[in-house]
Amino acid sequence: RAQQCKAMCASEKTVVIDGFTVIQTKFQESGKIGHSLYVKEAQSRGSSQPKDRTLFVVNVPPYCTQASIRSVFSTFGDVTKVYLYDRPHKEDPPPTKSTYFPDRPEPKGFKVANIIFKKVASLAKATSHPYDKVLRLSPAENPILTGIKKWQMEYQQNVCNPTALEAEIDKYMTYYDEEQEREKRLALEQEGVPDEDGWVTVTRHGKNKGAPRTETMEKKVTSKNKKKQAEKELKNFYAFQMRESKRDKIAELRKKFEEDKQRISLMKASRKFRPY
């Protein structure tokens, strides 16, 4: 299996496994433990990630950032954009517009990346990189923070700047008001305009605001309210009448029960009571 999926170029010593070129890396120059990245030309993903200039990278360590990945692959040429994912995606993630409310959380585990080069030749250099030439993931000019320095940076990033937060909220509210105004103008333009099937669009921003509150309409509304009130009172009256009827019937049954008790007592006294 290893011999079938592993190809070695004699001139450049490039290792290719299942279509992926293996690039050996180290965290630092003094490090002894290496890490392998697997790269190949990405499939077509639209205009934002052109096929002939986009490199697909898997097995990216969790500690790598966009800045560190850009620094590593800048060895092959100018990098236009770096996308980091927690798994392969069919579409690009939406850009994060907020500093304090990110649209997409930062991936925590091993990642995959799409790297867009400025030139086509850079992609060819990356896919033909020699196996024995090791790259550094944390170069001196752009090191990856670890340990206490990383915790300090994360803490500083979590501290909210009230001025910046207020400015961001004001910017969002301005954008929201503009969107609401745009939707209102669009609704007014579509109001009363029939479509291809002849249906007319009715919106809450249209000219028809409902029935006018004229004197005639006021009388009609008042009459309707009085009718509802009368029906409610009549319903309550019937309920009261039913309660009175039940109470009278129970009182009559109790009275009859007492009379029967007295009659039975008299019959017992005169020995005329024969239950059997």
Rosetta constraint file for C-alpha pairs under 8 A:
AtomPair CA 1 CA 5 HARMONIC 6.31 0.50
AtomPair CA 2 CA 6 HARMONIC 5.76 0.50
AtomPair CA 3 CA 7 HARMONIC 7.53 0.50
AtomPair CA 5 CA 16 HARMONIC 7.49 0.50
AtomPair CA 5 CA 17 HARMONIC 5.08 0.50
AtomPair CA 5 CA 18 HARMONIC 5.30 0.50
AtomPair CA 6 CA 15 HARMONIC 6.58 0.50
AtomPair CA 6 CA 16 HARMONIC 5.56 0.50
AtomPair CA 6 CA 17 HARMONIC 4.78 0.50
AtomPair CA 6 CA 18 HARMONIC 7.23 0.50
AtomPair CA 7 CA 14 HARMONIC 7.77 0.50
AtomPair CA 7 CA 15 HARMONIC 5.72 0.50
AtomPair CA 7 CA 16 HARMONIC 5.28 0.50
AtomPair CA 7 CA 17 HARMONIC 6.85 0.50
AtomPair CA 8 CA 13 HARMONIC 5.73 0.50
AtomPair CA 8 CA 14 HARMONIC 5.58 0.50
AtomPair CA 8 CA 15 HARMONIC 5.04 0.50
AtomPair CA 8 CA 16 HARMONIC 6.88 0.50
AtomPair CA 9 CA 13 HARMONIC 4.80 0.50
AtomPair CA 9 CA 14 HARMONIC 5.26 0.50
AtomPair CA 9 CA 15 HARMONIC 7.06 0.50
AtomPair CA 10 CA 14 HARMONIC 7.89 0.50
AtomPair CA 12 CA 128 HARMONIC 7.49 0.50
AtomPair CA 12 CA 129 HARMONIC 7.53 0.50
AtomPair CA 12 CA 130 HARMONIC 5.53 0.50
AtomPair CA 13 CA 130 HARMONIC 5.18 0.50
AtomPair CA 13 CA 131 HARMONIC 5.98 0.50
AtomPair CA 13 CA 132 HARMONIC 7.40 0.50
AtomPair CA 14 CA 21 HARMONIC 7.10 0.50
AtomPair CA 14 CA 22 HARMONIC 7.56 0.50
AtomPair CA 14 CA 128 HARMONIC 5.85 0.50
AtomPair CA 14 CA 129 HARMONIC 5.95 0.50
AtomPair CA 14 CA 130 HARMONIC 4.54 0.50
AtomPair CA 14 CA 131 HARMONIC 5.22 0.50
AtomPair CA 15 CA 21 HARMONIC 5.78 0.50
AtomPair CA 15 CA 22 HARMONIC 5.63 0.50
AtomPair CA 15 CA 130 HARMONIC 7.34 0.50
AtomPair CA 15 CA 131 HARMONIC 5.89 0.50
AtomPair CA 16 CA 20 HARMONIC 5.30 0.50
AtomPair CA 16 CA 21 HARMONIC 4.36 0.50
AtomPair CA 16 CA 22 HARMONIC 6.06 0.50
AtomPair CA 17 CA 21 HARMONIC 6.38 0.50
AtomPair CA 17 CA 22 HARMONIC 7.18 0.50
AtomPair CA 19 CA 40 HARMONIC 6.74 0.50
AtomPair CA 20 CA 38 HARMONIC 5.34 0.50
AtomPair CA 20 CA 39 HARMONIC 5.10 0.50
AtomPair CA 20 CA 40 HARMONIC 5.07 0.50
AtomPair CA 20 CA 127 HARMONIC 7.96 0.50
AtomPair CA 21 CA 38 HARMONIC 5.50 0.50
AtomPair CA 21 CA 39 HARMONIC 5.16 0.50
AtomPair CA 21 CA 40 HARMONIC 6.16 0.50
AtomPair CA 21 CA 127 HARMONIC 5.67 0.50
AtomPair CA 21 CA 128 HARMONIC 7.12 0.50
AtomPair CA 21 CA 129 HARMONIC 7.63 0.50
AtomPair CA 22 CA 36 HARMONIC 6.32 0.50
AtomPair CA 22 CA 37 HARMONIC 5.82 0.50
AtomPair CA 22 CA 38 HARMONIC 4.84 0.50
AtomPair CA 22 CA 39 HARMONIC 6.65 0.50
AtomPair CA 22 CA 131 HARMONIC 6.51 0.50
AtomPair CA 23 CA 36 HARMONIC 5.62 0.50
AtomPair CA 23 CA 37 HARMONIC 5.10 0.50
AtomPair CA 23 CA 38 HARMONIC 6.30 0.50
AtomPair CA 23 CA 39 HARMONIC 7.55 0.50
AtomPair CA 23 CA 129 HARMONIC 6.88 0.50
AtomPair CA 23 CA 130 HARMONIC 7.48 0.50
AtomPair CA 23 CA 131 HARMONIC 5.88 0.50
AtomPair CA 23 CA 133 HARMONIC 7.96 0.50
AtomPair CA 23 CA 134 HARMONIC 7.23 0.50
AtomPair CA 23 CA 135 HARMONIC 7.74 0.50
AtomPair CA 24 CA 34 HARMONIC 6.70 0.50
AtomPair CA 24 CA 35 HARMONIC 5.97 0.50
AtomPair CA 24 CA 36 HARMONIC 4.75 0.50
AtomPair CA 24 CA 37 HARMONIC 6.46 0.50
AtomPair CA 24 CA 131 HARMONIC 6.27 0.50
AtomPair CA 24 CA 132 HARMONIC 7.19 0.50
AtomPair CA 24 CA 133 HARMONIC 6.99 0.50
AtomPair CA 24 CA 134 HARMONIC 4.99 0.50
AtomPair CA 24 CA 135 HARMONIC 6.45 0.50
AtomPair CA 25 CA 34 HARMONIC 5.53 0.50
AtomPair CA 25 CA 35 HARMONIC 5.12 0.50
AtomPair CA 25 CA 36 HARMONIC 6.00 0.50
AtomPair CA 25 CA 37 HARMONIC 7.30 0.50
AtomPair CA 25 CA 134 HARMONIC 5.03 0.50
AtomPair CA 25 CA 135 HARMONIC 4.59 0.50
AtomPair CA 25 CA 136 HARMONIC 5.55 0.50
AtomPair CA 25 CA 137 HARMONIC 6.47 0.50
AtomPair CA 26 CA 31 HARMONIC 6.27 0.50
AtomPair CA 26 CA 32 HARMONIC 7.52 0.50
AtomPair CA 26 CA 33 HARMONIC 6.60 0.50
AtomPair CA 26 CA 34 HARMONIC 4.69 0.50
AtomPair CA 26 CA 35 HARMONIC 6.04 0.50
AtomPair CA 26 CA 134 HARMONIC 6.87 0.50
AtomPair CA 26 CA 135 HARMONIC 6.31 0.50
AtomPair CA 26 CA 136 HARMONIC 5.00 0.50
AtomPair CA 26 CA 137 HARMONIC 5.99 0.50
AtomPair CA 26 CA 138 HARMONIC 7.99 0.50
AtomPair CA 27 CA 31 HARMONIC 6.33 0.50
AtomPair CA 27 CA 34 HARMONIC 7.36 0.50
AtomPair CA 27 CA 136 HARMONIC 5.62 0.50
AtomPair CA 27 CA 137 HARMONIC 4.89 0.50
AtomPair CA 27 CA 138 HARMONIC 5.42 0.50
AtomPair CA 28 CA 136 HARMONIC 5.62 0.50
AtomPair CA 28 CA 137 HARMONIC 6.73 0.50
AtomPair CA 28 CA 138 HARMONIC 5.68 0.50
AtomPair CA 28 CA 139 HARMONIC 6.77 0.50
AtomPair CA 29 CA 136 HARMONIC 6.49 0.50
AtomPair CA 36 CA 59 HARMONIC 7.32 0.50
AtomPair CA 37 CA 57 HARMONIC 6.76 0.50
AtomPair CA 37 CA 58 HARMONIC 6.21 0.50
AtomPair CA 37 CA 59 HARMONIC 5.62 0.50
AtomPair CA 37 CA 60 HARMONIC 6.46 0.50
AtomPair CA 38 CA 57 HARMONIC 5.65 0.50
AtomPair CA 38 CA 58 HARMONIC 5.37 0.50
AtomPair CA 38 CA 59 HARMONIC 6.65 0.50
AtomPair CA 39 CA 55 HARMONIC 6.62 0.50
AtomPair CA 39 CA 56 HARMONIC 5.48 0.50
AtomPair CA 39 CA 57 HARMONIC 4.47 0.50
AtomPair CA 39 CA 58 HARMONIC 6.55 0.50
AtomPair CA 39 CA 126 HARMONIC 7.74 0.50
AtomPair CA 39 CA 127 HARMONIC 6.62 0.50
AtomPair CA 40 CA 55 HARMONIC 5.85 0.50
AtomPair CA 40 CA 56 HARMONIC 5.40 0.50
AtomPair CA 40 CA 57 HARMONIC 6.83 0.50
AtomPair CA 40 CA 127 HARMONIC 6.00 0.50
AtomPair CA 41 CA 51 HARMONIC 7.19 0.50
AtomPair CA 41 CA 52 HARMONIC 7.31 0.50
AtomPair CA 41 CA 53 HARMONIC 7.85 0.50
AtomPair CA 41 CA 54 HARMONIC 6.24 0.50
AtomPair CA 41 CA 55 HARMONIC 4.86 0.50
AtomPair CA 41 CA 56 HARMONIC 5.84 0.50
AtomPair CA 41 CA 123 HARMONIC 7.33 0.50
AtomPair CA 41 CA 127 HARMONIC 7.44 0.50
AtomPair CA 42 CA 51 HARMONIC 5.89 0.50
AtomPair CA 42 CA 52 HARMONIC 7.92 0.50
AtomPair CA 42 CA 54 HARMONIC 5.54 0.50
AtomPair CA 42 CA 55 HARMONIC 5.32 0.50
AtomPair CA 42 CA 56 HARMONIC 4.92 0.50
AtomPair CA 42 CA 114 HARMONIC 7.60 0.50
AtomPair CA 43 CA 51 HARMONIC 5.67 0.50
AtomPair CA 44 CA 49 HARMONIC 7.29 0.50
AtomPair CA 44 CA 50 HARMONIC 6.32 0.50
AtomPair CA 44 CA 51 HARMONIC 4.64 0.50
AtomPair CA 45 CA 49 HARMONIC 5.52 0.50
AtomPair CA 45 CA 50 HARMONIC 6.60 0.50
AtomPair CA 45 CA 51 HARMONIC 6.87 0.50
AtomPair CA 45 CA 90 HARMONIC 7.65 0.50
AtomPair CA 45 CA 91 HARMONIC 7.54 0.50
AtomPair CA 46 CA 50 HARMONIC 6.26 0.50
AtomPair CA 46 CA 51 HARMONIC 7.99 0.50
AtomPair CA 49 CA 53 HARMONIC 7.59 0.50
AtomPair CA 49 CA 54 HARMONIC 6.07 0.50
AtomPair CA 49 CA 116 HARMONIC 6.65 0.50
AtomPair CA 50 CA 54 HARMONIC 5.92 0.50
AtomPair CA 50 CA 116 HARMONIC 7.70 0.50
AtomPair CA 52 CA 120 HARMONIC 6.10 0.50
AtomPair CA 52 CA 123 HARMONIC 7.56 0.50
AtomPair CA 53 CA 116 HARMONIC 5.58 0.50
AtomPair CA 53 CA 117 HARMONIC 5.30 0.50
AtomPair CA 53 CA 118 HARMONIC 7.02 0.50
AtomPair CA 53 CA 119 HARMONIC 6.51 0.50
AtomPair CA 53 CA 120 HARMONIC 5.15 0.50
AtomPair CA 53 CA 122 HARMONIC 7.72 0.50
AtomPair CA 53 CA 123 HARMONIC 5.91 0.50
AtomPair CA 54 CA 114 HARMONIC 6.38 0.50
AtomPair CA 54 CA 115 HARMONIC 5.47 0.50
AtomPair CA 54 CA 116 HARMONIC 4.42 0.50
AtomPair CA 54 CA 117 HARMONIC 6.36 0.50
AtomPair CA 54 CA 123 HARMONIC 7.07 0.50
AtomPair CA 55 CA 114 HARMONIC 5.56 0.50
AtomPair CA 55 CA 115 HARMONIC 5.00 0.50
AtomPair CA 55 CA 116 HARMONIC 6.37 0.50
AtomPair CA 55 CA 117 HARMONIC 7.84 0.50
AtomPair CA 55 CA 123 HARMONIC 6.45 0.50
AtomPair CA 56 CA 112 HARMONIC 7.52 0.50
AtomPair CA 56 CA 113 HARMONIC 5.96 0.50
AtomPair CA 56 CA 114 HARMONIC 4.79 0.50
AtomPair CA 56 CA 115 HARMONIC 6.61 0.50
AtomPair CA 57 CA 112 HARMONIC 5.57 0.50
AtomPair CA 57 CA 113 HARMONIC 4.99 0.50
AtomPair CA 57 CA 114 HARMONIC 6.24 0.50
AtomPair CA 57 CA 115 HARMONIC 7.74 0.50
AtomPair CA 58 CA 111 HARMONIC 6.62 0.50
AtomPair CA 58 CA 112 HARMONIC 4.48 0.50
AtomPair CA 58 CA 113 HARMONIC 6.51 0.50
AtomPair CA 59 CA 110 HARMONIC 6.06 0.50
AtomPair CA 59 CA 111 HARMONIC 6.12 0.50
AtomPair CA 59 CA 112 HARMONIC 6.30 0.50
AtomPair CA 60 CA 64 HARMONIC 6.95 0.50
AtomPair CA 60 CA 110 HARMONIC 5.58 0.50
AtomPair CA 60 CA 111 HARMONIC 4.88 0.50
AtomPair CA 60 CA 112 HARMONIC 5.79 0.50
AtomPair CA 60 CA 113 HARMONIC 7.39 0.50
AtomPair CA 61 CA 109 HARMONIC 7.44 0.50
AtomPair CA 61 CA 110 HARMONIC 5.06 0.50
AtomPair CA 61 CA 111 HARMONIC 6.46 0.50
AtomPair CA 62 CA 107 HARMONIC 7.76 0.50
AtomPair CA 62 CA 108 HARMONIC 5.93 0.50
AtomPair CA 62 CA 109 HARMONIC 5.00 0.50
AtomPair CA 62 CA 110 HARMONIC 4.83 0.50
AtomPair CA 62 CA 111 HARMONIC 6.47 0.50
AtomPair CA 63 CA 144 HARMONIC 7.57 0.50
AtomPair CA 64 CA 68 HARMONIC 6.04 0.50
AtomPair CA 64 CA 69 HARMONIC 6.61 0.50
AtomPair CA 64 CA 137 HARMONIC 7.55 0.50
AtomPair CA 64 CA 144 HARMONIC 7.27 0.50
AtomPair CA 65 CA 69 HARMONIC 6.16 0.50
AtomPair CA 65 CA 84 HARMONIC 7.97 0.50
AtomPair CA 65 CA 144 HARMONIC 7.85 0.50
AtomPair CA 66 CA 70 HARMONIC 6.02 0.50
AtomPair CA 66 CA 82 HARMONIC 6.09 0.50
AtomPair CA 66 CA 83 HARMONIC 7.24 0.50
AtomPair CA 66 CA 84 HARMONIC 6.84 0.50
AtomPair CA 67 CA 71 HARMONIC 6.17 0.50
AtomPair CA 67 CA 142 HARMONIC 7.59 0.50
AtomPair CA 68 CA 72 HARMONIC 6.19 0.50
AtomPair CA 68 CA 137 HARMONIC 6.52 0.50
AtomPair CA 68 CA 138 HARMONIC 6.56 0.50
AtomPair CA 68 CA 139 HARMONIC 7.97 0.50
AtomPair CA 68 CA 142 HARMONIC 6.59 0.50
AtomPair CA 68 CA 143 HARMONIC 7.28 0.50
AtomPair CA 68 CA 144 HARMONIC 6.84 0.50
AtomPair CA 69 CA 73 HARMONIC 6.23 0.50
AtomPair CA 69 CA 82 HARMONIC 7.52 0.50
AtomPair CA 69 CA 137 HARMONIC 7.28 0.50
AtomPair CA 70 CA 74 HARMONIC 5.87 0.50
AtomPair CA 70 CA 79 HARMONIC 6.46 0.50
AtomPair CA 70 CA 81 HARMONIC 7.98 0.50
AtomPair CA 70 CA 82 HARMONIC 6.60 0.50
AtomPair CA 70 CA 115 HARMONIC 7.90 0.50
AtomPair CA 71 CA 75 HARMONIC 7.43 0.50
AtomPair CA 71 CA 139 HARMONIC 7.70 0.50
AtomPair CA 71 CA 142 HARMONIC 7.06 0.50
AtomPair CA 72 CA 135 HARMONIC 6.99 0.50
AtomPair CA 72 CA 136 HARMONIC 6.75 0.50
AtomPair CA 72 CA 137 HARMONIC 6.08 0.50
AtomPair CA 72 CA 139 HARMONIC 7.77 0.50
AtomPair CA 73 CA 77 HARMONIC 7.26 0.50
AtomPair CA 73 CA 79 HARMONIC 7.32 0.50
AtomPair CA 73 CA 126 HARMONIC 7.84 0.50
AtomPair CA 74 CA 78 HARMONIC 5.53 0.50
AtomPair CA 74 CA 79 HARMONIC 5.93 0.50
AtomPair CA 76 CA 122 HARMONIC 5.08 0.50
AtomPair CA 76 CA 123 HARMONIC 7.46 0.50
AtomPair CA 76 CA 125 HARMONIC 5.92 0.50
AtomPair CA 76 CA 126 HARMONIC 6.10 0.50
AtomPair CA 77 CA 117 HARMONIC 6.87 0.50
AtomPair CA 77 CA 118 HARMONIC 7.37 0.50
AtomPair CA 77 CA 119 HARMONIC 7.37 0.50
AtomPair CA 77 CA 122 HARMONIC 5.12 0.50
AtomPair CA 78 CA 117 HARMONIC 5.89 0.50
AtomPair CA 78 CA 118 HARMONIC 5.54 0.50
AtomPair CA 78 CA 119 HARMONIC 7.42 0.50
AtomPair CA 78 CA 122 HARMONIC 7.67 0.50
AtomPair CA 79 CA 115 HARMONIC 7.04 0.50
AtomPair CA 79 CA 116 HARMONIC 5.91 0.50
AtomPair CA 79 CA 117 HARMONIC 4.45 0.50
AtomPair CA 79 CA 118 HARMONIC 5.84 0.50
AtomPair CA 80 CA 115 HARMONIC 7.74 0.50
AtomPair CA 80 CA 116 HARMONIC 5.46 0.50
AtomPair CA 80 CA 117 HARMONIC 5.40 0.50
AtomPair CA 80 CA 118 HARMONIC 5.64 0.50
AtomPair CA 81 CA 115 HARMONIC 6.04 0.50
AtomPair CA 81 CA 116 HARMONIC 5.22 0.50
AtomPair CA 81 CA 117 HARMONIC 7.32 0.50
AtomPair CA 82 CA 113 HARMONIC 6.98 0.50
AtomPair CA 82 CA 114 HARMONIC 5.94 0.50
AtomPair CA 82 CA 115 HARMONIC 4.72 0.50
AtomPair CA 82 CA 116 HARMONIC 6.44 0.50
AtomPair CA 83 CA 113 HARMONIC 5.39 0.50
AtomPair CA 83 CA 114 HARMONIC 5.09 0.50
AtomPair CA 83 CA 115 HARMONIC 6.46 0.50
AtomPair CA 84 CA 107 HARMONIC 7.88 0.50
AtomPair CA 84 CA 111 HARMONIC 6.59 0.50
AtomPair CA 84 CA 112 HARMONIC 5.96 0.50
AtomPair CA 84 CA 113 HARMONIC 4.56 0.50
AtomPair CA 84 CA 114 HARMONIC 6.76 0.50
AtomPair CA 85 CA 89 HARMONIC 7.49 0.50
AtomPair CA 85 CA 107 HARMONIC 6.43 0.50
AtomPair CA 85 CA 111 HARMONIC 5.55 0.50
AtomPair CA 85 CA 112 HARMONIC 5.32 0.50
AtomPair CA 85 CA 113 HARMONIC 6.10 0.50
AtomPair CA 86 CA 107 HARMONIC 5.08 0.50
AtomPair CA 86 CA 108 HARMONIC 7.34 0.50
AtomPair CA 86 CA 109 HARMONIC 6.75 0.50
AtomPair CA 86 CA 110 HARMONIC 6.66 0.50
AtomPair CA 86 CA 111 HARMONIC 4.70 0.50
AtomPair CA 86 CA 112 HARMONIC 6.28 0.50
AtomPair CA 87 CA 111 HARMONIC 6.42 0.50
AtomPair CA 87 CA 112 HARMONIC 6.10 0.50
AtomPair CA 88 CA 112 HARMONIC 6.59 0.50
AtomPair CA 93 CA 104 HARMONIC 7.59 0.50
AtomPair CA 94 CA 103 HARMONIC 7.27 0.50
AtomPair CA 94 CA 104 HARMONIC 7.87 0.50
AtomPair CA 95 CA 103 HARMONIC 7.52 0.50
AtomPair CA 96 CA 102 HARMONIC 5.54 0.50
AtomPair CA 96 CA 103 HARMONIC 5.41 0.50
AtomPair CA 96 CA 104 HARMONIC 7.09 0.50
AtomPair CA 97 CA 102 HARMONIC 7.11 0.50
AtomPair CA 97 CA 103 HARMONIC 7.59 0.50
AtomPair CA 98 CA 102 HARMONIC 5.51 0.50
AtomPair CA 98 CA 103 HARMONIC 7.63 0.50
AtomPair CA 98 CA 168 HARMONIC 7.44 0.50
AtomPair CA 100 CA 160 HARMONIC 7.73 0.50
AtomPair CA 100 CA 165 HARMONIC 7.49 0.50
AtomPair CA 107 CA 111 HARMONIC 7.08 0.50
AtomPair CA 117 CA 122 HARMONIC 6.35 0.50
AtomPair CA 117 CA 123 HARMONIC 6.77 0.50
AtomPair CA 118 CA 122 HARMONIC 7.63 0.50
AtomPair CA 119 CA 123 HARMONIC 7.44 0.50
AtomPair CA 120 CA 124 HARMONIC 6.82 0.50
AtomPair CA 121 CA 125 HARMONIC 6.31 0.50
AtomPair CA 122 CA 126 HARMONIC 6.34 0.50
AtomPair CA 123 CA 127 HARMONIC 6.32 0.50
AtomPair CA 124 CA 128 HARMONIC 6.19 0.50
AtomPair CA 125 CA 129 HARMONIC 5.95 0.50
AtomPair CA 129 CA 133 HARMONIC 7.62 0.50
AtomPair CA 137 CA 144 HARMONIC 7.97 0.50
AtomPair CA 138 CA 142 HARMONIC 6.57 0.50
AtomPair CA 138 CA 143 HARMONIC 4.58 0.50
AtomPair CA 138 CA 144 HARMONIC 5.32 0.50
AtomPair CA 139 CA 143 HARMONIC 5.24 0.50
AtomPair CA 139 CA 144 HARMONIC 7.96 0.50
AtomPair CA 145 CA 149 HARMONIC 5.94 0.50
AtomPair CA 145 CA 150 HARMONIC 4.96 0.50
AtomPair CA 146 CA 150 HARMONIC 4.78 0.50
AtomPair CA 146 CA 151 HARMONIC 7.72 0.50
AtomPair CA 147 CA 151 HARMONIC 6.49 0.50
AtomPair CA 148 CA 152 HARMONIC 6.09 0.50
AtomPair CA 149 CA 153 HARMONIC 6.20 0.50
AtomPair CA 150 CA 154 HARMONIC 6.20 0.50
AtomPair CA 151 CA 155 HARMONIC 6.07 0.50
AtomPair CA 152 CA 156 HARMONIC 6.15 0.50
AtomPair CA 153 CA 157 HARMONIC 6.19 0.50
AtomPair CA 154 CA 158 HARMONIC 6.27 0.50
AtomPair CA 155 CA 159 HARMONIC 6.46 0.50
AtomPair CA 160 CA 165 HARMONIC 7.16 0.50
AtomPair CA 161 CA 165 HARMONIC 6.00 0.50
AtomPair CA 162 CA 166 HARMONIC 6.00 0.50
AtomPair CA 163 CA 167 HARMONIC 6.20 0.50
AtomPair CA 164 CA 168 HARMONIC 6.16 0.50
AtomPair CA 165 CA 169 HARMONIC 6.18 0.50
AtomPair CA 166 CA 170 HARMONIC 6.10 0.50
AtomPair CA 167 CA 171 HARMONIC 6.12 0.50
AtomPair CA 168 CA 172 HARMONIC 6.18 0.50
AtomPair CA 169 CA 173 HARMONIC 6.13 0.50
AtomPair CA 170 CA 174 HARMONIC 6.15 0.50
AtomPair CA 171 CA 175 HARMONIC 6.26 0.50
AtomPair CA 172 CA 176 HARMONIC 6.05 0.50
AtomPair CA 173 CA 177 HARMONIC 6.09 0.50
AtomPair CA 174 CA 178 HARMONIC 6.24 0.50
AtomPair CA 175 CA 179 HARMONIC 6.23 0.50
AtomPair CA 176 CA 180 HARMONIC 6.21 0.50
AtomPair CA 177 CA 181 HARMONIC 6.16 0.50
AtomPair CA 178 CA 182 HARMONIC 6.09 0.50
AtomPair CA 179 CA 183 HARMONIC 6.16 0.50
AtomPair CA 180 CA 184 HARMONIC 6.17 0.50
AtomPair CA 181 CA 185 HARMONIC 6.24 0.50
AtomPair CA 182 CA 186 HARMONIC 6.19 0.50
AtomPair CA 183 CA 187 HARMONIC 6.07 0.50
AtomPair CA 184 CA 188 HARMONIC 6.21 0.50
AtomPair CA 184 CA 205 HARMONIC 6.67 0.50
AtomPair CA 185 CA 189 HARMONIC 6.23 0.50
AtomPair CA 186 CA 190 HARMONIC 6.31 0.50
AtomPair CA 187 CA 191 HARMONIC 5.99 0.50
AtomPair CA 187 CA 203 HARMONIC 6.34 0.50
AtomPair CA 187 CA 205 HARMONIC 6.56 0.50
AtomPair CA 187 CA 206 HARMONIC 7.59 0.50
AtomPair CA 188 CA 203 HARMONIC 7.74 0.50
AtomPair CA 188 CA 205 HARMONIC 6.21 0.50
AtomPair CA 188 CA 206 HARMONIC 6.04 0.50
AtomPair CA 189 CA 193 HARMONIC 7.83 0.50
AtomPair CA 190 CA 201 HARMONIC 6.37 0.50
AtomPair CA 191 CA 200 HARMONIC 7.46 0.50
AtomPair CA 191 CA 201 HARMONIC 5.54 0.50
AtomPair CA 191 CA 202 HARMONIC 5.60 0.50
AtomPair CA 191 CA 203 HARMONIC 6.35 0.50
AtomPair CA 191 CA 205 HARMONIC 7.98 0.50
AtomPair CA 191 CA 206 HARMONIC 5.81 0.50
AtomPair CA 192 CA 200 HARMONIC 5.37 0.50
AtomPair CA 192 CA 201 HARMONIC 5.69 0.50
AtomPair CA 192 CA 202 HARMONIC 6.45 0.50
AtomPair CA 193 CA 200 HARMONIC 5.58 0.50
AtomPair CA 193 CA 201 HARMONIC 6.39 0.50
AtomPair CA 194 CA 198 HARMONIC 4.97 0.50
AtomPair CA 194 CA 199 HARMONIC 5.09 0.50
AtomPair CA 194 CA 200 HARMONIC 4.29 0.50
AtomPair CA 194 CA 201 HARMONIC 6.77 0.50
AtomPair CA 195 CA 199 HARMONIC 5.51 0.50
AtomPair CA 195 CA 200 HARMONIC 6.52 0.50
AtomPair CA 195 CA 201 HARMONIC 8.00 0.50
AtomPair CA 202 CA 206 HARMONIC 6.75 0.50
AtomPair CA 204 CA 209 HARMONIC 7.98 0.50
AtomPair CA 211 CA 217 HARMONIC 7.94 0.50
AtomPair CA 212 CA 217 HARMONIC 7.27 0.50
AtomPair CA 213 CA 217 HARMONIC 5.68 0.50
AtomPair CA 213 CA 218 HARMONIC 6.17 0.50
AtomPair CA 214 CA 218 HARMONIC 6.08 0.50
AtomPair CA 215 CA 219 HARMONIC 6.27 0.50
AtomPair CA 216 CA 220 HARMONIC 6.28 0.50
AtomPair CA 217 CA 221 HARMONIC 6.15 0.50
AtomPair CA 218 CA 222 HARMONIC 6.06 0.50
AtomPair CA 219 CA 223 HARMONIC 6.00 0.50
AtomPair CA 220 CA 224 HARMONIC 6.18 0.50
AtomPair CA 221 CA 225 HARMONIC 6.21 0.50
AtomPair CA 222 CA 226 HARMONIC 6.18 0.50
AtomPair CA 223 CA 227 HARMONIC 6.20 0.50
AtomPair CA 224 CA 228 HARMONIC 6.34 0.50
AtomPair CA 225 CA 229 HARMONIC 6.22 0.50
AtomPair CA 226 CA 230 HARMONIC 6.13 0.50
AtomPair CA 227 CA 231 HARMONIC 6.19 0.50
AtomPair CA 228 CA 232 HARMONIC 6.19 0.50
AtomPair CA 229 CA 233 HARMONIC 6.22 0.50
AtomPair CA 230 CA 234 HARMONIC 6.07 0.50
AtomPair CA 231 CA 235 HARMONIC 6.07 0.50
AtomPair CA 232 CA 236 HARMONIC 6.27 0.50
AtomPair CA 233 CA 237 HARMONIC 6.06 0.50
AtomPair CA 234 CA 238 HARMONIC 6.23 0.50
AtomPair CA 235 CA 239 HARMONIC 6.33 0.50
AtomPair CA 236 CA 240 HARMONIC 6.18 0.50
AtomPair CA 237 CA 241 HARMONIC 6.12 0.50
AtomPair CA 238 CA 242 HARMONIC 6.16 0.50
AtomPair CA 239 CA 243 HARMONIC 6.36 0.50
AtomPair CA 240 CA 244 HARMONIC 6.30 0.50
AtomPair CA 241 CA 245 HARMONIC 6.19 0.50
AtomPair CA 242 CA 246 HARMONIC 6.26 0.50
AtomPair CA 243 CA 247 HARMONIC 6.21 0.50
AtomPair CA 244 CA 248 HARMONIC 6.20 0.50
AtomPair CA 245 CA 249 HARMONIC 6.23 0.50
AtomPair CA 246 CA 250 HARMONIC 6.26 0.50
AtomPair CA 247 CA 251 HARMONIC 6.32 0.50
AtomPair CA 248 CA 252 HARMONIC 6.22 0.50
AtomPair CA 249 CA 253 HARMONIC 6.28 0.50
AtomPair CA 250 CA 254 HARMONIC 6.30 0.50
AtomPair CA 251 CA 255 HARMONIC 6.29 0.50
AtomPair CA 252 CA 256 HARMONIC 6.24 0.50
AtomPair CA 253 CA 257 HARMONIC 6.12 0.50
AtomPair CA 254 CA 258 HARMONIC 6.36 0.50
AtomPair CA 255 CA 259 HARMONIC 6.38 0.50
AtomPair CA 256 CA 260 HARMONIC 6.19 0.50
AtomPair CA 257 CA 261 HARMONIC 6.29 0.50
AtomPair CA 258 CA 262 HARMONIC 6.44 0.50
AtomPair CA 259 CA 263 HARMONIC 6.30 0.50
AtomPair CA 260 CA 264 HARMONIC 6.16 0.50
AtomPair CA 261 CA 265 HARMONIC 6.25 0.50
AtomPair CA 262 CA 266 HARMONIC 6.37 0.50
AtomPair CA 263 CA 267 HARMONIC 6.29 0.50
AtomPair CA 264 CA 268 HARMONIC 6.17 0.50
AtomPair CA 264 CA 273 HARMONIC 7.24 0.50
AtomPair CA 265 CA 269 HARMONIC 6.29 0.50
AtomPair CA 266 CA 270 HARMONIC 6.31 0.50
AtomPair CA 267 CA 271 HARMONIC 6.01 0.50
AtomPair CA 267 CA 272 HARMONIC 5.19 0.50
AtomPair CA 267 CA 273 HARMONIC 4.93 0.50
AtomPair CA 268 CA 272 HARMONIC 6.27 0.50
AtomPair CA 268 CA 273 HARMONIC 5.14 0.50
